[in-house]
């Protein structure tokens, strides 16, 4: 039985009990929200993950880290190093987005070494295989795509990003007066749109969605319904195509729940600050409260080299309004494959955004963490402050051990004029 099927029958799984304890959410409420599709548990039924996680209403905001090779850099070793960093710095999930090298081996290695849930975008492997076999991904057969879905689920993938909302009808909204500045920026969405146009047929993930559900049900793979028509510019945000796709995803979510399949909805993208609330509330309404997984959103188009900051701003705002899951963005977004340092910086920025929103949501563990930090600051207890920080190693690097200061419980910024010290001894 899938997690949602167990919940509908008022049965508590091992995972539900663990999440209830970990998150401080009443087990009965947790079970009810899973049954209604408001919470998902990311774990393939072939796996027993030490760090499985749940995403959704009333839970802490989770963050995902993207891994994956490119055609120009197919090194598996490099991606496994990124996986180690993701684990070390507190990611909740990882996604393998590889398009270079031996994709099956890369995926299996990442799954084997990851204690975290692993997601994929199956259309990538299907397209790469078709390119290698036929000389063009446009010659891919729909059966080959479903074979990949089955194979990846059998390998233990915990969640799939599927761009099932990229339909003929929704694509028509990108033409004429609706033409965008940046067109389709989703790689999976663009692959499917190109294939559909060339072959003059409907998206197989949409047309044969029941087949997708059958596979997902057998392995309890969570479907992350991808926003293939997400905006790649703040000027394209909230247009007709994006909103039409979101409506389609809401309809598909209902079908998934009817088959006891867990589902999340993916969101933008590039969105201006004042439109983020509208995006989140619209998803919650059209998709009946399904967990919302957002890429960013990035709040400006000019932050190349600093897009992790732009994303953290948008992510904090989105999650404070109810988004549940943040996909990290690195400083190299739009520019290159991320380095190890890029991955670390992206994770920390996303964790700050997630934690900041958890304070707004009044998530008890988040509030307690900040309280303990404030108490340590009030006591000028630098050891505890460093221990409680998101990156203790970096905090210690900045604090240092300044001769003549550290023993007096002050830092090098204010020294003897430390405001907290003065207020303790007026």
LOKE-694686 format. One line per 2 residues: for each residue x, y, z of C-alpha. Coordinates in steps of 0.05 Angstrom, whole numbers, padded with zeros to 5 digits. Layout:
X:Y:Z  ...
//
This chain:
00000:00000:00000  00023:00071:-00014
00030:00122:00042  -00032:00158:00019
-00070:00092:00016  -00049:00075:00087
-00070:00144:00110  -00138:00138:00077
-00148:00073:00116  -00125:00108:00180
-00063:00064:00187  00001:00094:00213
00065:00074:00176  00134:00072:00206
00151:00135:00166  00089:00173:00191
00107:00158:00264  00179:00181:00254
00158:00245:00218  00107:00261:00273
00162:00256:00326  00214:00294:00284
00169:00351:00264  00127:00356:00326
00061:00347:00288  00005:00306:00317
00004:00237:00285  -00071:00238:00271
-00066:00307:00238  -00006:00284:00197
-00044:00222:00174  -00106:00264:00155
-00063:00312:00113  -00029:00255:00077
-00097:00225:00061  -00121:00292:00033
-00057:00302:-00008  -00033:00361:00034
00031:00324:00055  00075:00275:00017
00128:00227:00043  00186:00222:-00005
00209:00149:-00005  00203:00095:-00058
00175:00032:-00026  00238:-00006:-00047
00280:00038:-00002  00288:00047:00073
00322:00115:00077  00355:00139:00141
00337:00210:00122  00269:00204:00087
00228:00267:00093  00158:00294:00086
00136:00357:00051  00073:00397:00061
00025:00434:00107  00048:00445:00178
00118:00417:00167  00185:00451:00163
00203:00479:00095  00248:00430:00058
00303:00444:00008  00326:00405:-00053
00396:00404:-00084  00406:00390:-00158
00463:00345:-00179  00479:00318:-00247
00529:00314:-00304  00528:00353:-00368
00548:00330:-00437  00612:00371:-00430
00628:00347:-00360  00604:00275:-00349
00644:00262:-00285  00606:00219:-00235
00661:00230:-00183  00647:00304:-00183
00572:00294:-00173  00584:00246:-00115
00627:00300:-00083  00569:00348:-00090
00524:00295:-00058  00570:00294:00003
00566:00370:00008  00490:00366:00003
00488:00317:00061  00539:00356:00102
00504:00424:00096  00433:00401:00108
00397:00387:00043  00332:00348:00051
00332:00317:-00019  00374:00314:-00081
00356:00308:-00155  00398:00274:-00208
00391:00317:-00271  00447:00283:-00310
00450:00287:-00386  00522:00265:-00397
00558:00199:-00388  00528:00132:-00368
00462:00157:-00341  00438:00091:-00313
00503:00081:-00274  00505:00152:-00250
00433:00147:-00224  00446:00080:-00189
00509:00106:-00156  00474:00168:-00130
00416:00127:-00104  00464:00078:-00071
00504:00131:-00035  00447:00179:-00017
00414:00173:00051  00367:00228:00025
00308:00219:-00023  00329:00222:-00095
00289:00253:-00151  00298:00252:-00227
00269:00281:-00290  00257:00218:-00333
00248:00256:-00398  00323:00273:-00395
00345:00201:-00399  00293:00184:-00451
00316:00243:-00495  00391:00227:-00487
00379:00154:-00504  00340:00173:-00566
00394:00222:-00587  00446:00167:-00581
00403:00114:-00614  00370:00153:-00671
00412:00216:-00677  00356:00260:-00651
00313:00262:-00588  00256:00282:-00634
00254:00209:-00657  00239:00184:-00586
00182:00134:-00582  00131:00142:-00526
00142:00071:-00504  00215:00086:-00491
00194:00142:-00444  00149:00095:-00404
00205:00043:-00403  00249:00095:-00370
00196:00112:-00318  00190:00038:-00300
00265:00028:-00298  00279:00089:-00255
00223:00071:-00206  00250:00000:-00201
00319:00029:-00187  00291:00065:-00126
00278:00137:-00149  00235:00170:-00096
00203:00226:-00137  00195:00243:-00210
00190:00312:-00241  00141:00302:-00299
00121:00359:-00345  00051:00331:-00357
00020:00400:-00361  00057:00418:-00426
-00003:00404:-00471  -00020:00425:-00542
-00074:00471:-00514  -00027:00504:-00464
00029:00512:-00514  -00018:00550:-00560
-00020:00605:-00508  00053:00622:-00522
00040:00646:-00593  00017:00711:-00624
00008:00768:-00574  00026:00720:-00517
00098:00710:-00541  00147:00712:-00484
00214:00747:-00476  00247:00681:-00456
00201:00628:-00485  00204:00560:-00451
00262:00557:-00401  00247:00489:-00371
00294:00438:-00403  00243:00382:-00395
00187:00427:-00419  00226:00448:-00481
00245:00376:-00498  00172:00355:-00495
00147:00417:-00532  00197:00406:-00589
00179:00332:-00593  00105:00347:-00594
00112:00399:-00649  00156:00354:-00692
00112:00293:-00685  00046:00331:-00684
00019:00294:-00625  -00001:00305:-00552
00046:00300:-00493  00047:00225:-00475
00055:00241:-00401  -00012:00278:-00406
-00048:00233:-00456  -00029:00169:-00420
-00028:00196:-00349  -00062:00133:-00322
00000:00094:-00344  00043:00142:-00304
-00002:00132:-00244  00002:00056:-00249
00079:00059:-00246  00079:00110:-00189
00029:00069:-00149  00070:00005:-00153
00132:00038:-00124  00100:00094:-00084
00139:00145:-00125  00116:00216:-00111
00098:00254:-00174  00126:00325:-00176
00084:00355:-00231  00133:00401:-00265
00121:00472:-00289  00147:00464:-00360
00118:00532:-00377  00147:00569:-00317
00170:00641:-00331  00244:00653:-00344
00236:00728:-00336  00197:00771:-00287
00161:00801:-00348  00134:00732:-00367
00108:00715:-00297  00035:00700:-00286
00019:00698:-00360  -00037:00657:-00391
00007:00597:-00407  00035:00592:-00336
-00034:00597:-00304  -00066:00548:-00354
-00011:00497:-00340  -00023:00505:-00265
-00097:00491:-00275  -00080:00429:-00315
-00033:00405:-00259  -00089:00414:-00208
-00134:00369:-00250  -00080:00317:-00256
-00068:00320:-00180  -00140:00300:-00169
-00131:00240:-00214  -00068:00220:-00177
-00102:00223:-00109  -00159:00181:-00137
-00107:00127:-00152  -00073:00135:-00083
-00011:00166:-00114  00026:00222:-00078
00036:00287:-00115  00070:00355:-00109
00063:00415:-00155  00123:00453:-00181
00124:00529:-00188  00164:00586:-00217
00214:00610:-00237  00226:00685:-00244
00173:00726:-00207  00171:00798:-00183
00166:00807:-00108  00095:00833:-00109
00070:00774:-00150  00097:00718:-00106
00038:00716:-00059  -00010:00711:-00117
00029:00652:-00146  00028:00613:-00080
-00045:00626:-00065  -00066:00608:-00136
-00029:00542:-00132  -00061:00525:-00065
-00130:00541:-00093  -00124:00507:-00162
-00087:00447:-00134  -00128:00437:-00071
-00071:00449:-00023  -00021:00401:-00054
00051:00414:-00031  00083:00470:-00072
00155:00461:-00096  00186:00525:-00123
00250:00540:-00161  00268:00604:-00126
00229:00643:-00145  00282:00691:-00170
00259:00762:-00158  00301:00797:-00211
00333:00780:-00278  00398:00817:-00267
00431:00778:-00210  00477:00733:-00251
00532:00709:-00205  00487:00723:-00145
00424:00686:-00164  00428:00645:-00100
00413:00711:-00063  00356:00730:-00110
00328:00660:-00101  00334:00662:-00025
00295:00727:-00023  00239:00698:-00067
00240:00631:-00032  00233:00661:00037
00173:00702:00014  00141:00644:-00023
00148:00596:00035  00122:00648:00085
00058:00649:00043  00053:00573:00042
00104:00543:-00007  00130:00478:00023
00193:00459:-00015  00250:00502:-00043
00296:00481:-00099  00364:00511:-00087
00396:00559:-00136  00471:00570:-00140
00513:00631:-00157  00527:00598:-00225
00454:00594:-00246  00445:00613:-00320
00521:00612:-00329  00554:00543:-00319
00552:00476:-00284  00559:00490:-00209
00625:00479:-00173  00630:00448:-00104
00633:00518:-00073  00573:00540:-00114
00533:00481:-00087  00552:00498:-00015
00533:00571:-00023  00467:00552:-00056
00449:00505:00001  00464:00555:00056
00424:00610:00020  00365:00562:00012
00368:00539:00084  00366:00611:00108
00305:00623:00065  00271:00560:00089
00286:00573:00162  00264:00645:00157
00196:00624:00130  00190:00570:00184
00192:00625:00236  00133:00658:00202
00097:00591:00200  00113:00583:00274
00146:00516:00265  00165:00498:00337
00236:00470:00324  00253:00532:00283
00229:00579:00337  00268:00541:00390
00332:00544:00349  00328:00620:00343
00311:00626:00417  00372:00586:00437
00416:00629:00392  00387:00693:00423
00400:00668:00493  00473:00652:00474
00481:00722:00444  00453:00753:00507
00504:00715:00548  00560:00731:00499
00571:00656:00493  00609:00653:00427
00621:00578:00430  00547:00564:00432
00532:00616:00379  00581:00584:00332
00554:00514:00347  00482:00537:00332
00499:00573:00267  00482:00544:00199
00555:00538:00182  00597:00532:00246
00662:00526:00207  00651:00593:00173
00627:00626:00237  00691:00604:00273
00732:00630:00215  00701:00699:00222
00703:00701:00298  00774:00676:00304
00813:00679:00368  00833:00752:00375
00886:00760:00429  00863:00801:00487
00790:00799:00466  00762:00728:00467
00776:00718:00541  00735:00781:00556
00674:00753:00519  00672:00806:00465
00686:00804:00391  00733:00848:00350
00677:00892:00323  00661:00931:00386
00711:00905:00436  00703:00939:00504
00645:00979:00475  00603:00916:00464
00531:00940:00473  00508:00875:00507
00567:00878:00556  00553:00950:00572
00479:00937:00583  00497:00880:00630
00542:00927:00670  00514:00998:00666
//
